Every structure is written in C-alpha cells, then in structure tokens.
Amino acid sequence: MPSDVPATTFRLIYRSRDLIPEEGRKKELGDLFGVARSQNKQRHICGALLLTEETFVQVLEGEEAAVRELFEHIARDPRHEAVTVLESGVVAAPAFSRWAMAKVAEDGEPDIPLIAHVDGIAPAAGRGTTPEQDEILAFMRDAARGASQDSA
Ligand SMILES: Cc1cc2nc3c(=O)[nH]c(=O)nc-3n(C[C@H](O)[C@H](O)[C@H](O)COP(=O)(O)O)c2cc1C
C-alpha cells in the first residue's frame, strides 16, 4: 500500500454557529472553500461542509492525527463560534473521498443540494450520492435543523 494511503479512516463531524456577515458572504465562502480544498488535498483529507444561514455542519475524514490537527485549527477560526463535536471515530473507509470538501448548500452551485430527496429515485448521472453519504448527510441536516430550533 502506498505510504500516503491511511490504513484506517477517522471521521469527525462538528456543528458551529456561522458568524460570516451577509455582506461579502459569497466571496468569503468562495475563499474558504478554495483554501480548504487545496489544504485538504495536501493532507489527504476529504469531507463535506453543510451551510445554512446560521449553522455550519462539517464532516472531516482522513488519517486521525491529520483530522484532529485540522479540526483544532478550524475550531479557532473567528468566522464561527460554539464549535461542538457531534461524532468522531474510526470508520472502514471515507464516505466523501470524491471531494476535498463538498459544498452542501441551497445556493446555485452546491456539490450536494441541502435538501435531497432520498426516495429511491436514481439521481442524475454523476451527481448522485451513495447510501452511506445520504445517511451522513441526513445526520448533518438534522443537526443543522436542531441548531436552528435551539436558537429560536
Ligand atoms: C466552517 C469552516 C470550515 C473550514 N474547513 C476547512 C477545511 O476543511 N480545511 C481547511 O484547510 N480549512 C478549513 N477552514 C479554514 C481554516 O479555519 C483556516 O482559515 C485555513 O485552514 C487557513 O489557515 P492558515 O491561514 O493558518 O493557513 C474552515 C473554516 C471554517 C470557518
């Protein structure tokens, strides 16, 4: 096995409160994804970041030390607060290896739509998600929804 392929995958999912102001938000998020994708590729980390108006939910997958180190770094980012780990542990394989960081959102250009209909109808070729991804995404959507109810 090549030395850069981890034998096991560590997955961490957290939720945080989005502090990015509406003004300039599109550019800020574009920059954030640009940096995240290039750095994650170098660290062999993949994942998905779900965005609502007030909440981030992110899944990070990769070698455990690399994921923990990145998470510590992200947790100190002033663009969010109340960073809370929802789930972490070793899994058989990464679910999001296709993406250095998939964007899960409602806006015009997400990699994965925020509200996907998991009703057994095959999605359009090339844009589909696997059942494992759907399960994790459902968990993330529920976590985002829970956060908006908490603050209501
Ligand atoms: C919600 C959120 C998610 C982020 N996700 C990542 C990520 O997956 N990978 C990454 O390298 N940086 C991510 N960042 C950005 C980091 O916090 C940090 O700004 C970036 O790694 C650049 O750090 P540096 O200036 O010390 O190089 C994220 C930031 C936020 C607010």
The ligand as an SDF file (V2000), in Angstrom:
LIG
                    3D

 31 33  0  0  0  0  0  0  0  0999 V2000
  -16.7240   26.3200    8.8640 C   0  0  0  0  0  0  0  0  0  0  0  0
  -15.2860   26.2840    8.4320 C   0  0  0  0  0  0  0  0  0  0  0  0
  -14.7810   25.1540    7.7930 C   0  0  0  0  0  0  0  0  0  0  0  0
  -13.4540   25.0970    7.3790 C   0  0  0  0  0  0  0  0  0  0  0  0
  -12.9790   23.9700    6.7720 N   0  0  0  0  0  0  0  0  0  0  0  0
  -11.6790   23.8960    6.4240 C   0  0  0  0  0  0  0  0  0  0  0  0
  -11.1530   22.7090    5.8450 C   0  0  0  0  0  0  0  0  0  0  0  0
  -11.8400   21.7200    5.6090 O   0  0  0  0  0  0  0  0  0  0  0  0
   -9.8230   22.7020    5.5250 N   0  0  0  0  0  0  0  0  0  0  0  0
   -9.0120   23.7820    5.7490 C   0  0  0  0  0  0  0  0  0  0  0  0
   -7.8230   23.7040    5.4350 O   0  0  0  0  0  0  0  0  0  0  0  0
   -9.5020   24.9130    6.2710 N   0  0  0  0  0  0  0  0  0  0  0  0
  -10.8060   24.9980    6.6190 C   0  0  0  0  0  0  0  0  0  0  0  0
  -11.2990   26.1570    7.1580 N   0  0  0  0  0  0  0  0  0  0  0  0
  -10.4270   27.3300    7.2180 C   0  0  0  0  0  0  0  0  0  0  0  0
   -9.4480   27.2690    8.3720 C   0  0  0  0  0  0  0  0  0  0  0  0
  -10.0810   27.6430    9.5750 O   0  0  0  0  0  0  0  0  0  0  0  0
   -8.2560   28.2220    8.0770 C   0  0  0  0  0  0  0  0  0  0  0  0
   -8.7230   29.5150    7.8010 O   0  0  0  0  0  0  0  0  0  0  0  0
   -7.4560   27.7260    6.8810 C   0  0  0  0  0  0  0  0  0  0  0  0
   -7.0540   26.3940    7.0950 O   0  0  0  0  0  0  0  0  0  0  0  0
   -6.2170   28.5950    6.5940 C   0  0  0  0  0  0  0  0  0  0  0  0
   -5.3830   28.5860    7.7010 O   0  0  0  0  0  0  0  0  0  0  0  0
   -3.9410   29.2920    7.6480 P   0  0  0  0  0  0  0  0  0  0  0  0
   -4.2230   30.7390    7.2890 O   0  0  0  0  0  0  0  0  0  0  0  0
   -3.3950   29.1180    9.0430 O   0  0  0  0  0  0  0  0  0  0  0  0
   -3.1710   28.5620    6.5950 O   0  0  0  0  0  0  0  0  0  0  0  0
  -12.6200   26.2240    7.5830 C   0  0  0  0  0  0  0  0  0  0  0  0
  -13.1330   27.3530    8.2400 C   0  0  0  0  0  0  0  0  0  0  0  0
  -14.4550   27.3990    8.6510 C   0  0  0  0  0  0  0  0  0  0  0  0
  -14.9830   28.6230    9.3500 C   0  0  0  0  0  0  0  0  0  0  0  0
  1  2  1  0
  2  3  1  0
  2 30  2  0
  3  4  2  0
  4  5  1  0
  4 28  1  0
  5  6  2  0
  6  7  1  0
  6 13  1  0
  7  8  2  0
  7  9  1  0
  9 10  1  0
 10 11  2  0
 10 12  1  0
 12 13  2  0
 13 14  1  0
 14 15  1  0
 14 28  1  0
 15 16  1  0
 16 17  1  0
 16 18  1  0
 18 19  1  0
 18 20  1  0
 20 21  1  0
 20 22  1  0
 22 23  1  0
 23 24  1  0
 24 25  2  0
 24 26  1  0
 24 27  1  0
 28 29  2  0
 29 30  1  0
 30 31  1  0
M  END
$$$$
